[in-house]
């Protein structure tokens, strides 16, 4: 631009000198055209020297590329079920426990007398004792208290023409000190008899007609109720009856009703 100004000033001075000498219309027109051509040439040179650099254009967001899913052909052939990981937060039935609690929570209501300091082996002692008790009872070594007989037992009526009976008796179970008493027609025949494993015996004599007879348990043995066995024979040694009493409570009686029939005598015919 500074160079252009100097040119214009120089041309102006030349034309001014000429204008001063000879002023004409042609000179003025020539001056205007010259100034216009110089101005246009200067603008073209200036624009060609300075070029604007456009700013780069970038897209706002990069496009996402979808990756196709690759399926395993072997996986479709297998029948393995899908496994879903459980979520404890979705389970509403779980009750949170105190951080001071160890083990499972015990119910507050119980009918057991067991305490926290009891020996765990004690719970098995009772069962072992029951099993042993049952084994002894099954073997006849112990009577069963749970089946005590509390009422008198009737052994029926016996009819005989014999003058007396022989009563044999013993303890067929465990020998634990069972005692009995024998009474006939209200009279004590034997006041106190101790039962043993071997048979003992005594005799009872009748009167004509009915003769009530009973054996009474005087006590319970140390292992349970009063137990015994008896056998009855007539005067000729014929077997009449055999019975047992089992687990009698003290005071319980074994009753018999003996009816003595009159013995018929037949006379032999005399020879003449």
PyMOL commands that set and color helices and strands:
alter all, ss='L'
color gray80, all
select helices_A, chain A and resi 2-21+25-49+73-77+122-138+145-147
alter helices_A, ss='H'
color red, helices_A
select strands_A, chain A and resi 153-160+164-170+179-184+187-194+200-205+209-217+226-234+239-248+253-260
alter strands_A, ss='S'
color yellow, strands_A
deselect
rebuild
show_as cartoon
